[in-house]
Amino acid sequence: MIGIARQTAIYLAGVTGRRPPVPVDTTRLEAGARRAMAPEAFAYVAAGAGTEDTVAANRAAFARRRIVPRMLRDVSERDTSVELLGRRLESPFMLAPVGVLELAHPDADLAVARAARATGVPMVLSNQASKPMEACAEALGDSPRWFQLYWSTRDELVASFAQRAERSGCEAIVITLDTTMLGWRPRDLTPAYLPFLRGKGIAQYTSDPVFRRLMAEDGGEDTPAPRPNLKAVKTLVDMTRAYPDGFLKTLGSGQGRAAVQKFVQIYSRPSLTWEQLPFLREHTSLPILLKGILHPEDAARAVEAGMDGIIVSNHGGRQVDGAIATLDALPAVVKAVADRVPVLLDSGVRSGADAFKALALGARAVLIGRPYVYGLAIAGQDGVQAVLDHYRADFDLTMGLAGCRSIAEIGPDALTAA
């Protein structure tokens, strides 16, 4: 019943002149984050591929579906919980994996983990985190967490990440399939800014024993050092601070720059195919989900390959300009999967009503991405927690006002085309 409670608390605070410190309106939330972040940092988070047509398409797809409320149903008690991979969750929301959270707040993933623990919303730890997964696991306590995996060119690193995730209490591994190469993102290309080249967002690597061994065995790529100007010096300092061995020691050894070079060499694997998936199954006992599925034939093949779930995602519109919207792709994927594994939806969710629409079309749960990062930029842990509370309240109220007492009652008949 979080909806009425959250709503009432906001209105009562208003009696004494207090307004929500974290905007409840998505547009104002984004604007607040823009003011709080450095321009290049905000651009990295907000950027879409190309003309950002896919970013717009994700939102347009939600707008084309309209909720048809039903009346005179007793909705005084509502159950927003869902079951996912054997765990009962209080709401259908999850925190999507978002990399380089230090761009939004110095506490980065740790602040998000603490907010996840406070709300009970599961967190998908990012492969490109600013804090190691072990530190995030400590901050999460008993709160559920999954781990996102980018498949490196070195299989031994893939295995190491998976085994660390299992030891860190992760309950599933999510392979992100759609980022074997970075999409063409003008917002990042215009300022020529990629945070990884400054040592940001590579904490899972620099904390990994296999990665550090590969650095020692293979050596850094023989690339020329940048010309010694003020920008280059600042970048070197950033790289050095990102390496966990201490600033002075790292500066003297050059390990910061070497780590960035090694990361660039092995980060992504464009040659990844279905044939490689059994390797991960051999190195973890955790359920495996595939994120980035948009075509029903890929969804069906994932089930045949023994995968444990599908996440319909276009990476928030960051990879392929002009790609199909996730909500448009969802029904065909759900049909192809035929309830054999859970299907989740990522990309474009900006409200509780959006979550309602996704569930009506067959999603088991939805992932929130950019909005919680904006909350993080505005108010750290409290900002993330506020965004989650707002979304959960909105969903609870939408579900009740639509005439549904539980998620089981949310079906395709609850929607119509615009």
C-alpha positions in Angstrom: 0.0 0.0 0.0 3.0 2.3 -0.6 1.0 4.5 -3.0 -1.4 6.2 -0.5 1.3 6.3 2.2 3.9 8.0 0.0 1.3 10.4 -1.5 0.0 11.3 1.9 3.5 11.9 3.3 4.2 14.4 0.5 1.0 16.3 0.9 1.4 16.5 4.7 4.9 17.8 4.3 3.5 20.5 2.0 1.4 21.8 4.8 4.6 23.1 6.5 6.0 24.3 3.2 8.2 21.4 2.4 8.3 20.0 -1.1 9.9 16.8 -2.4 13.6 17.5 -2.5 13.9 15.0 -5.4 11.5 15.8 -8.2 8.6 13.4 -8.7 8.3 14.6 -12.4 10.6 12.9 -14.8 11.4 16.0 -16.8 12.3 18.0 -13.7 14.3 15.0 -12.4 16.5 15.0 -15.5 16.9 18.8 -15.4 18.0 18.6 -11.8 20.6 16.0 -12.7 21.8 18.1 -15.5 22.5 21.0 -13.1 24.2 18.7 -10.6 26.6 17.0 -13.0 29.5 18.1 -15.2 28.4 18.6 -18.8 30.4 15.7 -20.2 29.2 13.4 -17.4 25.5 14.2 -17.9 26.0 13.8 -21.7 27.4 10.3 -21.2 24.5 9.2 -19.1 21.8 10.8 -21.2 23.3 10.0 -24.6 21.6 7.9 -27.2 22.9 6.5 -30.5 22.9 8.7 -33.6 19.9 11.0 -33.8 18.6 9.4 -30.6 15.5 8.2 -32.5 15.5 5.0 -30.5 15.4 6.9 -27.2 12.3 8.7 -28.5 10.8 5.5 -29.9 10.9 3.9 -26.5 8.8 6.6 -25.0 6.5 6.8 -28.0 5.8 3.1 -27.7 4.5 3.6 -24.2 2.4 6.5 -25.3 0.7 4.4 -28.0 -0.7 2.0 -25.4 -3.5 3.4 -23.2 -4.8 1.9 -19.9 -8.5 1.1 -19.8 -9.5 1.3 -16.1 -12.3 -1.0 -14.8 -14.7 0.3 -12.1 -16.6 -1.0 -9.0 -13.9 -3.5 -8.0 -12.7 -3.7 -4.4 -9.1 -2.5 -4.7 -8.8 -1.4 -1.0 -6.1 -4.0 -0.6 -3.5 -4.5 -3.3 -0.6 -6.9 -3.8 2.2 -5.5 -6.0 4.6 -8.4 -5.4 6.0 -10.7 -8.1 7.9 -14.0 -8.1 11.1 -14.0 -10.0 13.6 -16.9 -10.2 12.2 -18.3 -7.0 12.3 -15.1 -5.0 9.2 -13.1 -4.0 9.8 -9.4 -4.6 7.7 -6.6 -3.1 7.4 -4.8 -6.5 8.1 -5.5 -10.2 11.0 -3.0 -10.3 14.7 -3.7 -10.5 17.7 -1.4 -10.8 19.2 -1.8 -14.2 23.0 -2.0 -14.5 24.4 1.4 -15.2 28.2 1.9 -15.5 30.4 4.7 -14.3 28.1 5.9 -11.5 31.0 8.0 -10.1 30.0 10.5 -12.9 26.8 11.2 -10.9 28.0 10.9 -7.3 31.3 10.0 -5.5 29.6 7.2 -3.6 28.5 5.8 -6.9 27.4 2.1 -6.8 27.6 2.0 -3.0 24.9 4.7 -2.6 22.7 2.8 -5.0 23.3 -0.4 -3.1 22.3 1.2 0.1 19.1 2.6 -1.5 18.3 -0.9 -2.9 18.7 -2.4 0.5 16.5 0.2 2.1 13.7 -0.3 -0.4 14.1 -4.1 -1.1 14.4 -3.4 -4.9 16.9 -5.8 -6.5 20.1 -4.3 -8.0 21.8 -5.6 -11.1 25.5 -4.8 -10.4 27.2 -3.3 -13.4 30.2 -4.9 -15.1 31.4 -1.3 -15.6 30.9 -0.3 -11.9 32.9 2.4 -10.1 33.1 0.2 -7.0 34.0 -3.5 -6.8 31.2 -6.0 -6.6 32.4 -7.2 -3.2 32.0 -3.7 -1.7 28.6 -3.4 -3.2 27.6 -6.8 -1.8 28.6 -5.6 1.7 26.4 -2.5 1.3 23.5 -4.6 0.0 23.4 -6.9 3.0 20.7 -9.5 2.4 19.0 -7.5 -0.4 18.8 -9.4 -3.7 21.4 -8.6 -6.4 22.3 -9.9 -9.9 25.4 -9.3 -11.9 25.7 -7.9 -15.4 28.4 -9.4 -17.5 30.1 -8.0 -20.6 31.8 -10.9 -22.4 35.5 -10.1 -22.6 37.9 -11.3 -25.2 39.5 -13.4 -22.5 37.4 -16.3 -21.3 39.4 -16.6 -18.0 38.3 -13.1 -17.0 34.6 -14.0 -17.9 34.9 -17.0 -15.6 36.5 -14.9 -12.8 33.8 -12.3 -12.9 31.1 -15.0 -12.8 32.7 -16.8 -9.8 33.2 -13.5 -7.9 29.6 -12.7 -8.5 28.5 -16.0 -7.1 30.7 -15.5 -4.0 29.2 -12.0 -3.6 25.7 -13.4 -3.2 24.4 -12.6 -6.7 21.4 -14.7 -7.6 21.7 -14.5 -11.4 24.1 -13.4 -14.2 22.8 -11.1 -16.9 24.8 -11.3 -20.2 24.5 -8.0 -22.0 24.6 -8.9 -25.7 24.1 -5.6 -27.5 27.4 -3.8 -26.6 30.1 -5.9 -28.3 31.0 -2.5 -29.8 30.0 1.0 -28.6 27.2 2.7 -30.6 27.8 6.0 -32.4 26.9 8.6 -29.8 27.3 12.2 -30.9 26.8 13.6 -27.4 30.0 11.7 -26.3 31.9 12.1 -29.6 31.5 15.9 -29.7 33.4 16.5 -26.5 35.6 13.5 -27.3 34.8 12.0 -23.9 34.8 8.4 -22.9 35.1 7.9 -19.1 36.8 4.5 -19.3 39.9 6.1 -20.9 40.2 8.1 -17.8 40.2 5.1 -15.5 36.5 5.5 -14.6 34.1 2.6 -14.5 36.7 -0.2 -14.5 36.6 -1.1 -10.8 35.5 -4.7 -11.5 38.7 -5.1 -13.6 41.3 -3.5 -11.4 40.0 -5.5 -8.4 40.1 -8.8 -10.3 43.0 -11.2 -9.8 42.8 -12.5 -13.3 42.8 -9.0 -14.9 45.8 -8.0 -12.8 47.6 -11.2 -13.8 46.9 -10.5 -17.5 48.3 -7.0 -17.0 51.5 -8.5 -15.6 51.8 -11.3 -18.2 50.8 -9.5 -21.4 51.9 -5.9 -20.6 50.1 -2.8 -21.8 49.4 -2.2 -25.4 52.3 -0.3 -27.0 50.5 3.0 -27.6 52.0 6.4 -27.5 51.5 8.5 -24.3 49.4 11.6 -24.7 51.1 14.9 -25.3 52.0 16.4 -21.9 49.5 19.2 -21.6 47.2 20.1 -18.6 44.4 17.8 -19.9 46.7 14.9 -20.3 48.1 15.4 -16.8 44.6 15.5 -15.3 43.7 12.3 -17.2 46.8 10.6 -15.8 45.8 11.7 -12.3 42.3 10.3 -12.8 43.7 6.9 -14.1 46.1 6.8 -11.1 43.3 7.4 -8.6 41.2 4.8 -10.1 43.7 2.0 -9.5 43.3 0.5 -6.0 47.0 0.3 -4.9 47.3 3.9 -3.6 48.0 7.1 -5.5 51.8 7.4 -5.1 52.6 3.8 -5.7 50.4 3.6 -8.8 51.7 6.9 -10.1 55.3 5.6 -9.9 54.5 2.2 -11.4 52.3 3.5 -14.2 49.7 0.8 -13.4 46.8 3.2 -13.8 47.5 3.8 -17.5 48.4 0.2 -18.0 45.0 -0.9 -16.5 43.2 1.4 -18.9 45.2 0.1 -21.9 44.5 -3.5 -20.9 40.8 -2.8 -20.4 40.6 -1.3 -23.9 42.3 -4.4 -25.4 40.0 -7.0 -23.8 36.7 -5.2 -22.9 34.4 -6.3 -25.7 34.1 -9.4 -27.9 32.4 -8.7 -31.3 32.9 -12.4 -32.2 30.6 -13.6 -29.5 28.1 -16.2 -30.7 25.6 -18.7 -29.3 28.4 -21.3 -29.3 30.2 -19.5 -26.4 27.3 -19.6 -24.0 28.0 -23.1 -22.6 31.3 -21.9 -21.4 29.6 -19.6 -18.8 27.3 -22.4 -17.8 30.3 -24.5 -17.0 31.7 -21.8 -14.7 28.7 -20.9 -12.6 25.7 -22.5 -11.0 23.7 -19.3 -11.2 20.7 -18.7 -13.5 21.7 -16.9 -16.7 19.6 -14.3 -18.5 20.3 -12.7 -21.8 19.8 -8.9 -22.0 19.4 -7.1 -25.4 17.0 -9.6 -27.0 14.6 -7.9 -29.4 13.8 -10.5 -32.0 11.4 -13.4 -31.2 13.7 -15.9 -33.0 16.6 -14.9 -30.7 14.3 -15.3 -27.7 13.2 -18.8 -28.7 16.8 -19.8 -29.4 17.8 -18.5 -25.9 15.3 -20.8 -24.3 16.5 -23.7 -26.4 20.1 -22.9 -25.4 19.0 -23.4 -21.7 19.0 -19.7 -20.7 16.9 -18.9 -17.6 15.4 -15.6 -18.7 15.2 -12.8 -21.3 15.5 -9.1 -20.8 14.0 -7.2 -23.7 16.3 -4.2 -24.1 17.8 -1.8 -26.7 20.3 -0.5 -24.1 18.2 2.6 -23.5 18.6 3.6 -27.2 22.3 3.9 -26.8 23.4 1.3 -29.4 21.4 1.2 -32.6 19.8 4.4 -33.9 16.4 3.6 -35.3 16.0 0.3 -33.5 12.6 -1.2 -32.5 11.2 0.2 -29.2 11.4 -2.3 -26.4 7.6 -2.2 -25.7 6.9 -2.9 -29.4 9.3 -5.9 -29.3 7.9 -7.3 -26.0 4.7 -9.1 -27.2 6.4 -11.1 -29.9 9.2 -12.1 -27.5 6.7 -13.1 -24.8 4.8 -15.2 -27.4 8.1 -16.9 -28.6 9.1 -17.7 -25.0 5.7 -19.2 -24.3 6.1 -18.8 -20.5 9.0 -21.2 -20.4 11.3 -18.5 -18.8 10.6 -15.1 -17.3 10.7 -12.1 -19.7 11.7 -8.7 -18.3 11.7 -5.3 -20.0 14.4 -2.6 -19.9 14.7 0.8 -21.7 12.2 3.6 -21.6 10.4 3.0 -18.3 9.7 6.4 -16.8 6.7 5.8 -14.5 4.7 3.3 -12.6 2.1 3.5 -15.4 4.8 2.4 -17.8 5.5 -0.6 -15.6 1.8 -1.4 -15.6 1.8 -1.4 -19.4 4.8 -3.6 -19.7 3.3 -6.1 -17.3 0.1 -6.1 -19.2 2.0 -7.1 -22.3 3.7 -10.0 -20.6 6.8 -8.7 -18.8 7.4 -10.3 -15.4 9.3 -7.2 -14.1 10.9 -4.0 -15.4 14.3 -2.3 -15.0 14.8 1.3 -14.2 18.0 3.0 -15.5 18.6 6.7 -16.1 16.0 8.0 -13.6 17.7 6.5 -10.6 21.0 7.8 -11.9 19.4 11.3 -12.0 18.3 10.8 -8.4 21.8 9.8 -7.4 23.2 13.0 -9.0 20.7 15.1 -7.1 20.8 13.6 -3.6 23.0 10.5 -3.5 21.5 7.5 -1.7 18.4 9.5 -0.7 17.9 10.5 -4.3 17.9 6.9 -5.5 15.6 5.8 -2.7 13.2 8.7 -3.5 13.0 7.7 -7.2 12.3 4.1 -6.2 9.6 5.2 -3.7 8.0 7.4 -6.3 7.9 4.6 -8.9 6.6 2.1 -6.5 3.9 4.5 -5.3 2.9 5.4 -8.8 2.6 1.7 -9.8 0.5 0.8 -6.7 -1.9 3.7 -7.3 -2.1 3.0 -11.1 -2.8 -0.7 -10.5 -5.6 0.1 -8.0 -7.2 2.8 -10.1 -7.1 0.5 -13.1 -9.2 -2.0 -11.1 -6.5 -4.5 -10.4 -5.8 -6.0 -7.0 -2.7 -7.9 -7.9 -0.3 -8.3 -10.8 -2.0 -11.5 -11.8 -5.0 -9.4 -12.8 -3.0 -7.2 -15.1 -3.4 -8.5 -18.6 -3.6 -7.5 -22.3 -7.3 -6.6 -21.8 -6.1 -3.7 -19.6 -4.7 -1.9 -22.6 -5.9 -0.5 -25.9 -4.1 1.3 -28.8 -4.0 5.0 -28.7 
